[in-house]
Amino acid sequence: MPEGNHKSALILGVCILLGLAFLGYFLGSSLIKFKEYERTVTVKGLSEKEYPADVALWPIHFSSANNDLAALYASIEKDTNEIIGFLKDNGFEKQEITVSPPSIIDKLSQGYEKSKIEFRYTATQTITVYSKKIKDVRATMNKLATLGKKGIAFTGNSYENSTEYLFTRLNDIKPIMVEEATTKAREVAEKFAKDSNSKLGKIKRAGQGQFSINNRDKNNPHIKKIRVVSTVEYYLSD
């Protein structure tokens, strides 16, 4: 082989060797950095606040009984007008009051023996108050006894017929609570990073979590406890 060709081949071989060495170093360094980026910590942050309910759904149930169907309807109508007047006197508007059709039961048609029933017909009626005036609702509920003294028979003390208090402003408070939950999650992550001699990096993944709305306690259903837990995953580095 001519001397010139030998030198060219040698130079080419050295270049290839250096290139492979550089490539190996580059890939190794990249792999180490990639593994560093994969070091993460996942933490949770809680935000919990209390807010007053802003809507009350108050069903008022009452009943009447009679052996004459026409008289029964007249009695229910009279009691309905009495209750609506009472509600208006206590500050509720017409649009806040809804009256459902009465439910009539004929006991004879249901197989009762005539000799064993005092009244053949019974009727139940529901008037519903849907209002944002929570304080007025709670105050007026305590005054219903005045109508009971006039002969109106109120029913429906079961859980299904109880007053509901709703919180409808969740979208207004979401940003504040999510920010607080995320801040608390970062505080936990920073503590973890410090304890493990690491540095906290950027967020890799974050989940808002579900908001829950519950009564503060059974005696204060008009006060709501709102809660959200955010889950955040951070990168760690040395």
C-alpha positions in Angstrom: 0.0 0.0 0.0 1.4 3.4 -0.9 2.5 5.6 2.0 -0.1 8.3 1.2 -3.0 5.8 1.4 -1.7 4.4 4.6 -1.7 7.8 6.3 -5.1 8.6 5.0 -6.5 5.3 6.4 -4.8 6.0 9.7 -6.3 9.5 9.9 -9.7 8.1 9.0 -9.5 5.4 11.7 -8.5 8.0 14.3 -11.4 10.2 13.3 -13.9 7.4 13.5 -12.5 6.3 16.9 -12.8 9.9 18.3 -16.3 10.2 16.9 -17.4 7.0 18.5 -15.9 8.1 21.8 -17.6 11.5 21.6 -20.9 9.8 20.7 -20.6 7.4 23.6 -19.9 10.3 26.0 -22.8 12.3 24.7 -25.2 9.4 24.9 -24.0 8.5 28.4 -24.3 12.1 29.6 -27.8 12.4 28.1 -28.9 9.2 29.7 -27.7 10.4 33.1 -29.6 13.7 32.6 -32.7 11.8 31.5 -32.6 9.7 34.6 -32.2 12.8 36.7 -35.3 14.3 35.1 -37.2 11.1 35.9 -36.7 11.6 39.7 -40.0 12.9 41.0 -42.0 13.3 44.1 -45.8 13.2 44.3 -47.6 15.2 47.0 -51.1 16.2 47.9 -52.4 19.6 49.1 -55.6 20.2 50.9 -57.9 23.3 50.9 -60.9 23.3 53.2 -63.2 26.3 53.8 -66.6 27.0 55.3 -69.2 29.1 53.4 -72.9 29.8 54.2 -75.4 28.2 51.8 -77.0 30.6 49.4 -80.2 28.8 48.5 -82.8 27.2 50.7 -85.3 24.6 49.4 -88.0 24.3 52.0 -90.9 21.9 51.4 -94.0 22.5 53.6 -96.2 19.4 53.8 -99.6 19.3 55.3 -102.7 17.1 55.2 -106.4 16.9 55.7 -109.1 14.2 55.9 -112.8 14.1 55.2 -115.5 11.7 54.1 -116.8 14.2 51.5 -114.4 14.7 48.6 -115.6 18.2 47.7 -115.2 19.3 51.3 -111.7 17.8 51.4 -110.6 19.9 48.4 -112.1 23.0 49.9 -110.2 22.3 53.1 -106.9 21.8 51.3 -107.5 25.0 49.3 -108.2 27.0 52.4 -105.1 25.7 54.2 -103.0 26.4 51.1 -104.1 30.0 50.9 -103.5 30.4 54.6 -99.9 29.2 54.3 -99.2 31.3 51.2 -100.5 34.4 53.1 -98.3 33.5 56.0 -95.2 33.2 53.8 -95.9 36.5 52.1 -96.4 38.2 55.4 -92.9 37.0 56.4 -91.2 38.5 53.3 -91.4 35.9 50.6 -92.3 36.8 47.1 -94.8 35.0 44.9 -92.0 33.7 42.6 -90.4 32.0 45.5 -93.4 29.9 46.3 -94.5 26.8 44.4 -97.7 24.8 45.0 -97.9 21.2 44.0 -101.2 19.4 43.1 -102.7 17.6 46.2 -102.3 13.9 46.5 -105.7 12.2 47.3 -106.1 8.7 48.8 -109.4 6.9 48.8 -109.0 4.3 51.5 -112.1 2.3 50.3 -110.5 1.8 46.9 -107.4 0.5 48.6 -109.3 -2.4 50.3 -109.9 -0.8 53.8 -113.1 -1.9 55.5 -115.6 1.0 55.8 -116.3 0.2 59.4 -112.6 0.5 60.3 -111.9 3.9 58.8 -112.9 7.3 60.3 -112.3 9.3 57.1 -112.6 7.8 53.6 -110.5 10.4 51.9 -107.1 11.9 52.9 -105.1 14.5 51.1 -101.5 15.7 51.3 -100.3 18.9 49.9 -96.8 20.4 49.4 -95.9 24.1 49.2 -92.2 24.6 48.4 -90.2 27.7 49.1 -87.1 28.2 46.9 -85.3 31.3 48.2 -81.9 32.9 48.7 -83.0 34.5 51.9 -81.6 31.8 54.2 -82.1 33.7 57.5 -85.7 34.5 56.6 -86.3 30.8 55.8 -84.9 29.6 59.1 -86.8 32.3 61.1 -90.1 31.5 59.4 -89.7 27.8 60.0 -89.9 28.4 63.7 -93.2 30.3 63.3 -95.1 27.5 61.7 -96.6 26.6 65.0 -98.9 29.7 64.7 -100.6 28.0 61.7 -100.8 24.7 63.6 -102.9 26.5 66.2 -105.3 27.3 63.4 -105.9 23.7 62.7 -103.4 23.0 59.9 -101.9 19.6 60.2 -98.3 19.6 59.1 -96.5 16.4 58.1 -93.3 15.3 56.5 -90.6 15.3 59.3 -88.8 12.5 57.5 -85.3 12.9 56.0 -86.7 12.9 52.5 -88.9 15.9 53.2 -86.4 17.9 55.2 -85.2 21.4 54.2 -82.2 21.5 51.8 -79.6 24.2 51.9 -77.6 24.5 48.7 -74.3 26.1 47.8 -74.3 27.3 44.2 -71.2 29.5 44.0 -68.6 26.8 43.6 -67.2 28.3 40.4 -66.6 31.6 42.2 -64.3 30.0 44.8 -62.6 27.3 42.8 -59.6 29.4 41.7 -58.9 30.5 45.3 -59.1 27.0 46.7 -57.1 25.3 43.9 -54.4 27.9 44.4 -54.3 27.2 48.1 -54.2 23.5 47.7 -51.4 23.7 45.1 -49.4 26.0 47.4 -49.7 23.6 50.3 -48.7 20.7 48.0 -45.5 22.6 47.1 -44.7 23.3 50.7 -44.8 19.5 51.4 -42.7 18.8 48.3 -40.1 21.4 49.3 -39.8 19.8 52.7 -39.4 16.4 51.1 -36.7 17.8 48.7 -34.8 19.4 51.6 -34.9 16.2 53.7 -33.6 14.2 50.7 -30.8 16.7 49.9 -32.5 17.4 46.5 -33.8 20.5 44.8 -37.4 20.9 43.8 -38.0 21.3 40.1 -40.9 22.1 37.9 -44.3 20.5 37.9 -44.5 17.3 35.9 -48.1 16.5 36.4 -51.0 18.1 38.4 -54.5 17.0 39.2 -57.2 19.3 40.7 -59.2 16.6 42.4 -62.9 16.5 43.2 -64.6 19.2 45.2 -66.9 18.0 48.0 -69.6 20.0 49.7 -71.0 18.8 53.0 -72.9 20.2 55.9 -70.6 21.4 58.6 -72.6 19.3 61.1 -76.1 18.0 61.6 -77.2 21.0 63.6 -76.0 23.6 61.0 -76.9 22.3 57.5 -77.0 25.9 56.3 -73.2 26.1 56.7 -71.2 24.2 54.2 -67.8 22.7 54.4 -66.1 22.7 51.0 -63.0 20.6 50.4 -60.6 19.8 47.6 -57.4 17.8 47.4 -54.9 18.6 44.6 -52.3 16.0 43.6 -49.0 17.4 42.2 -45.9 15.6 40.9 -42.6 17.6 40.9 -39.3 16.9 39.3 -36.3 16.5 41.7 -32.6 17.2 41.0 -29.4 17.1 43.0 
